């Protein structure tokens, strides 16, 4: 079954009174207590991620793209023509690299899924910040007495963030955010505050619209020193209809409006002139017209087992499909490489793999250190986890997860604000430089943070 990255609407409203009763009960049980924010004279930083936004959207916009806010920030600030990200080029590793300046092999967020078993049914993603092995931007902020906020930023459940609304959903249900479930992983006092101020989400409300409301509220009410916001509807739309489709352009246009309204909240809160803004993304997108099912070959070779519906049930190895790539795992103590190579011969014979990467190549890319082999899908195709049926089937829409330097996969970076130089074209940059640059905008110097120096975009720093 084809795996998608998310989700985009709230899965049903909940009675506000019921939500409040439960949250009051949690506070009464002493499970959490809201900590007062720290008043700071430091400069403020706002980071907005538009999931799946290709850098070409602002360097060479298509005729149907209307993104005046993004283009204004690009023209008045500094920007990259492309950002080379992680491998695999998927949401959770990339967003973690943005806030740590580290590659997956160092920060511990190797793919979207928290285990190789979880990837088979899209449940149990890397939701919890305790999995991150590197220092994060919110860690640095707390150490330096700064306040922080997060609106649906990946891998923030349980994070030491003052006002945190994590991205998480119930793993026993199809991936879709549920307000009461999310509230379980928020500070209850803050959850009560948000529900009291905004009420429960409307049935069928677009998730990015809800995030806009939450972001505006948090910025205007609390004025955090660092605010992280993740807009994900464009990713979902491009999975369904492909990049450059009318639907994708309409979603991008809407997200630009969301950005405009968040910037208006910045002005309304009195932060204008005292805030640096970063517009980023985690990966680009490519169009697909074919699904490839390598697990079917591995089942035939006796390396995997599957049920009649094509669901993997076990085997000598594990595989994780990242859309544009398939990672393969087996015990280092077992010499399974030759058997896997023989099993995958039809892929090579039919040109169904753009690249095959061994363990050393994956280590050089800073990918999952436990992966023994990875396949990168050919142009116009993606890998699926199905383990029964034909080797290939037709598909539509788009995907990512490929090697990050492939065409269409470049992510985005725009920086704007009083501290940022105007008109600087950074050309191609590494995603590793984004986190250290944001840290510098926060007026924090930590030579141990990340793996690259900050970008040269500041006026007086």
Secondary structure by P-SEA (a helix, b strand, c coil): cccccccccccccccaaaaaaaaaaaaaaccbbbbbbbbcccbbbbbbbccccccccccccccccccaaaaaaaaabbbbcbbbbccccccaaaaaaaaccccccccccccccccaaaaaccccccccccccccccaaaaaaaaccccccccccccccccccccccccccccccccccaaaaaaacaaaaaaaaaaacccccccccaaaaaaaaaaaaaacccccbbbbbbcaaaaaaaacccccaaaaaaaaaaaaaaaaaaaaaaaacccccbbbbbbbccbbbbbcccccaaaaaaaacccccccccccccccbbbbbcccbbbbbccccccaaaaaaaaaaaaaaaccccccccaaaaaaacccccccbbbbbcccbbbbcccccccbbbbccccccccccccccbbbbbbbccccccccccccccccaaaaaaaaaaccccccccccccccccccc
